[in-house]
Amino acid sequence: MTIGPNPPAPEPLPSPAVEALGLHKDFGPIHAVDGVDIALPPGRIYGLLGPNGSGKTTLIRLLTGLASATRGRARVLGVDMPSRANLARIGYMTQADGIYPELSVWENLTFFAALYGQTDRADLLKSLEFVELETRTGTPAMQLSGGMRRRLSMACALAHHPAVLFLDEPTVGVDPALRVQFWDHFHRLAADGATLVVSSHVMDEADRCDELLFIRDGHVLAQGAPDDLRARAGTANLETAFLKFATGWTAADSGSSAAGTATVPDAAGPEETDR
Amino acid sequence: MNPLRVAAVFRRIVAQFRRDPRSLALLYIAPLAIIALLGWVLSSAQSTTSNVAVVNESGLPAGAAVATRLEAALDGQPGIVLDRSVADDSTARQMLKDKRLDLVVVLPPDFSLQNRQIELLTLGLNPAGEASVVPAVQKALLSSVAQEAGVALPTIERATVYGSPDATQLDSLAPVVVGFFAYFFVFILTGISFLRERIGGTLERLLATPVSRAEIVLGYSLGFGFFATLQVAVVLAFVLGRLEIPALGPVPAFAIGLGVRTAGNPLIAYLLVLVLGLGAVSLGIFLSTFARTELQILQFIPIVIVPQGLLGGFFWPIEQLPNLLQPVARILPVTYAIDGLRQVMIAGSDLSSPQVLLDLGVLIGIAAVFMALAAATIRREVA
C-alpha cells in the first residue's frame, strides 16, 4: 500500500499548493462563494467544514476549474484554474460517486486512470487493494453497496497519484474501520508531499486534519489547526467552536471585521451534508 | 487531441452497452420488428376485393348497351365482385352505407352517346382504399363507351426510368425506414446516455480529468457509431435480403427479410446512413443539455423526430410541401438521407452522381455542425 504522489519531478512544489485570491462565485442573487482568500502550503491535509449550502462544494469546483469564478482567481500548484493540463496533477473525488453503474469495478478504475494516461496494471491493482476491492474487480458497480461505491470512487480519484487531492465528503457511507484506514492513508499521502483538501461535516474527522477552514455563507470564518481554533473560541469542542465563529461572523456582518471571537452559540449546526 | 483518451471513452461506451440488454434490444430488435410489421402490412394488403354494381337509370338504348358491355368487362376482373341485383340509385346508396357495395357506376336518366355524363359513387369513409378500385372501373367504363360509340381507344403502356411501374409501396418506403430508424434510435440512446452522464455525476468527474470536450464527443461518436454501424448492417440485411424457411411439421413456410431489390450499391446506402447516425449522436449530446430527466429527452421526440418524419420525404416528396415548409425540409438531415438512399436504392446511383455527393456532403456538414454544438455545450461548468 504505497500510493504516493508521482516522484519524478524533483523540483520543489510551488508554495502555496492551493490558492484563492478574492474568489467570488455568484449564482444570480446568491453569493455562493463570497470573497475567499486562502493560501495553503503543500504537504498538509486541509478540512473544509461548514453546514449545508455553505459553499464548500462550490469552492472546490472553483479550485478544480469546474466552475468559473465571477471574480478573483483560483490557483493550484501555481497555475491559474481552469487549466486542463493542470488537471493531470489534481485528483477530485466528487460528492456523488461519479462512477458508471453498468461497468465493473476494474472497468471503472481503468477508464478514469486511462484519461490521466495511467495504465500500469500492477499499480492500479494496488489502488484497489487500498480500498479493499481487489476481490471484486469483475463486479458491476451497480451491485456494490453504497460504501463500496464510495471506495471505488476514491480509488478512481487516487489512481493517477495526484499532487493535489480534493475530496468532497469522502467517507460518507464508509464503515468506521475503513474510515480509520482512509485517514491513515491520507496522512501518508500528505507526508509524501501531496496536498489534500477534504470537505466534511463529521467533527471527529475534522480533528484529523492538519488545518481547518470553517466555512459559512461563502466566507471563510476562521482558519487554523483544530487545537488553535478551539483555543481561540475558548472551548474544548470543535462544534461549539464552529458555532461561536459562525455567530461571531453574523454579528459582525454589518460591522467591520469578520472571523471574530463572539460568544453566543445558537446558529445552525454544521452537521448536515453539503450539497 | 489524445487518441488514447478517445479510445478510453470509446471502450467505455462499448463496455457499458454490452451490459445493457434492453438498449441492445431497442437498437437491434425493435427496428426489425417494426420493419417486419410494415413489410407484412404493405405486401399483403392488396388482396382485398371490391363489390361493384352498375345501375342504369337511362331509358335510352345507349344506356342499356353500355351497362351490358360494362358488366361484361367488369365480371371476372381480379379484385372485383360484380353485383347484378342492384336496380336503382337509392338502393345502391343504401347498400354502400350497409357496406354491401364498395363502388357503384350510375348511368343517369338522360345518359346517351351524346350526353355521356357518368357517376362513380363510393362511400367516402376511406378515400385511399376506395380509390384503389377506381382505375380498373374507369378503364372498363371508357372502353365500354368507346366500343358503343365505335371509337378505338389507344393502348397505354406505363414505364419508369428507374425501378419498374409495378414497384410496390414497400420498394419506395424501404430506403426511408432504413434511414429513419438509424436516426431515431441513435438519437434516443445517445441523448439518454449523455443525460445520465450529466445527472449521475460522471460528467463532472470526466471534466475534472484532462480529457477535452472534443475527445468526449469523438469517443461518443465512435462508440455509438460502432453500434449504429451494426444496426444499419442488420437493418439493411433484413430489408434487402430474404430467407425462405420451408414448412416444418406444424410450422407453415415463412420468409425472413423483405427482399426489397436495390438498384445501387448497398455500401453507399450504408455510408449515407452512417453519416446520418453520427449526426444523431451529436444531436443527442447537444439536446441532453436542455433536459434534466429521461422523460424530458423523450419530450424532444415530437420536436426533433416527428417533423423529420413528416417533412423529410417519408410520406410526400419535398416538392409537394407548402412553400413555407420547403426551406424547413431542406435543413433536416433526414431529408438528405432519404433522398440519397432513394437515389442509390431505386435509381441505382453511385458516388459519381452529383446528387448523391450533394446529399452525402450535406449530411457530413450537418454532422460537423452538431458535433461542434455538442462540444460547445459540454461545459466544465455543469451545475
Interface residues (C-beta under 8 A of the other chain):
Chain A: R61 T64 G65 L66 A67 S68 P82 R84 A85 L87 A88 I90 Y92 T94 Q95 A96 D97 G98 I99 Y100 P101 E102 L103 E107 F111 F112 A114 L115 Y116 G117 P140 C156
Chain B: N2 L4 R5 A7 A8 R11 R12 A15 Q16 R19 D20 G200 G201 T202 E204 R205 L206 L207 A208 T209 P210 V211 S212 R380 E381 V382 A383
